[in-house]
């Protein structure tokens, strides 16, 4: 092992912008089952599908319409 390494020609990791953060979130059972059904139909993991949906909402600046009863 070298005492020092030269990183002057190092390249930036291209995947750093695509990193994910693990979070804990409480979702309704019906919501999870819905995304599991869609995910199975499309052949992708349901957490990936939820992430794709939320990413699309964030990218397109979608905001929910909330009406309190």
Secondary structure, DSSP 8 states (H G I E B T S, - for coil): --S----TT----TTGGG----------HHHHHHHHHHHHHHTS-HHHHHHHHHHHHHHTT--------
